[in-house]
């Protein structure tokens, strides 16, 4: 997600089934990107299509919540 984009209430992440960790996708402007707007966006995020391999990668859906930590005046 680019910093100035509207943040969605749900995001999708690519999960490596071998180690259970989220996989990032390189973005020249913002380093690695982990959050995508849809499962399709996540699967198609790599230019060589490596995340289309459903045996190796899964897509997890997360609900994004915001918690107020400190209110500024």
N, C-alpha and C positions, 0 to 999 in steps of 0.2 A: 504494500500500500504506500503510495506516495504521501508525504506529510500533509499536503494541502487537500487531499481527497477527503470526501465525506466518509466517515468511518461506518461500516455496516454493523448491524447487530449480531450477525453471524459471519464467521469466516471459515475457510477450509484450508487445511494444511496437508502436505504430503508426508506420509509416515513410511519410513523404511521398515518393512516387516521383519527384517533380519535382526535389527537392534532396537526397534520400537521408538526410535527418535525421529523428530521432524527434520525434513530435508529442506535446505534453503536453495533458492535459485538465484544465480548471479544476476545483478542488475547494475549496469555501469554507473548509474546516478546514485543509487541507494544501497550499495553493497548487496548482501543477500536478502531476498524477499521470502517471507514465510507464509504470509496471509494472502488468500485469494478469495474472490467474490463468489466463485462457484466451483464445483468439482471439475467441470470442463476446463475452466481457466487454470486450475492446478495441474491437471493432466497434460495440458498443452503448453505449459510455461517454459519448458526446455526446448531449445531450438532443434535438438536432435530427437526429441520425443521419447526420452528414456523413461519418463514417468507414466507412460501409457502401459507399461508392463504391470499388469494387475497381480501377477504372481509375486513380484518383488516390492511393489509400492501400493499402499492403501491411502485413502483420503479420509481424514477425520474432520468432523464438523464441530466447531466451537461456538459457544454463545459468548459474545463480548459484553461485559458489564463494566460500568464505571462507578468507582467509589470515591466520594469526596473525602479527601484527606485533610485539607486545610482550606478554609474559606479566606480569601484575601479581601481587604476592604478597599 
